[in-house]
Amino acid sequence: MKALGKSLRLAAGFEGVTLIILLCVAVPLKYGWGNPTLVRSLGPIHGVAFLTYIYQVLKASARQKLSLKSTLTLVAAGFVPGGTFVALRRL
């Protein structure tokens, strides 16, 4: 398999970091201490990061003709905290 593009790796890293911060910092602040400020600001940022990541996966799939299994693995990895890092390392 060809090396995955730099833009996909960058999008995966940003998506992964925003998801981990959202789940490990912002959500506990919201529900544990009643402070939803970080969720309100980081939620939309993560949403854009996720959509950008999915776009980059589909773009790489079309351009590099990734297998369906690889494409689905990368998409599924976006839903798991840290999944994008593991999936890209394995591919």
C-alpha positions as CSV (number, residue, x, y, z in Angstrom):
1,M,0.0,0.0,0.0
2,K,1.2,3.4,-0.8
3,A,2.2,5.8,2.0
4,L,-0.8,7.8,3.2
5,G,-0.7,11.5,2.4
6,K,0.6,14.1,4.7
7,S,-2.8,15.9,4.8
8,L,-4.5,12.7,5.9
9,R,-2.0,12.2,8.7
10,L,-2.4,15.8,9.8
11,A,-6.2,15.6,9.8
12,A,-6.0,12.3,11.7
13,G,-3.7,13.8,14.3
14,F,-5.9,16.9,14.8
15,E,-9.1,14.8,15.0
16,G,-7.5,12.4,17.5
17,V,-6.2,15.2,19.8
18,T,-9.5,17.1,19.8
19,L,-11.5,13.9,20.5
20,I,-9.3,13.0,23.4
21,I,-9.3,16.5,24.9
22,L,-13.1,16.6,24.5
23,L,-13.7,13.3,26.2
24,C,-11.0,13.4,28.9
25,V,-11.1,17.1,29.8
26,A,-14.1,18.9,28.5
27,V,-16.8,16.4,29.3
28,P,-15.6,15.8,32.9
29,L,-15.6,19.5,33.4
30,K,-19.1,19.8,32.2
31,Y,-20.6,17.0,34.2
32,G,-18.3,16.8,37.2
33,W,-18.0,20.5,37.9
34,G,-20.9,22.0,36.0
35,N,-18.7,24.0,33.6
36,P,-19.8,23.5,30.0
37,T,-17.7,26.2,28.5
38,L,-15.0,24.0,27.1
39,V,-17.5,21.6,25.5
40,R,-19.3,24.5,23.9
41,S,-16.1,25.8,22.3
42,L,-14.3,22.5,21.6
43,G,-17.3,20.6,20.3
44,P,-17.6,22.6,17.0
45,I,-13.8,22.5,16.6
46,H,-13.8,18.7,16.9
47,G,-16.8,18.5,14.5
48,V,-14.9,20.4,11.8
49,A,-11.8,18.2,12.5
50,F,-13.8,15.0,12.2
51,L,-15.4,16.1,8.9
52,T,-12.0,17.1,7.6
53,Y,-10.6,13.8,8.6
54,I,-13.4,11.9,6.9
55,Y,-13.0,14.0,3.8
56,Q,-9.3,13.2,3.7
57,V,-9.9,9.5,4.2
58,L,-12.3,9.4,1.2
59,K,-10.0,11.5,-0.9
60,A,-7.1,9.2,-0.1
61,S,-9.3,6.2,-0.8
62,A,-10.3,7.5,-4.2
63,R,-6.8,8.8,-5.1
64,Q,-4.7,5.8,-3.9
65,K,-7.4,3.2,-4.3
66,L,-7.3,2.0,-0.8
67,S,-9.1,-1.2,-0.1
68,L,-12.6,-1.1,1.3
69,K,-11.4,-2.7,4.5
70,S,-8.7,0.0,4.9
71,T,-11.1,2.8,4.2
72,L,-13.7,1.5,6.7
73,T,-11.0,0.9,9.3
74,L,-9.9,4.6,9.0
75,V,-13.5,5.8,9.2
76,A,-14.3,3.6,12.2
77,A,-11.0,4.8,13.9
78,G,-12.4,8.4,14.0
79,F,-15.1,7.3,16.5
80,V,-12.6,5.8,19.0
81,P,-10.5,7.9,21.2
82,G,-6.9,7.4,20.0
83,G,-8.2,5.3,17.1
84,T,-6.8,7.5,14.4
85,F,-3.3,7.2,15.8
86,V,-3.5,3.4,15.9
87,A,-5.1,2.9,12.5
88,L,-2.6,5.1,10.7
89,R,0.3,3.4,12.4
90,R,-1.0,0.0,11.3
91,L,-1.6,1.1,7.8
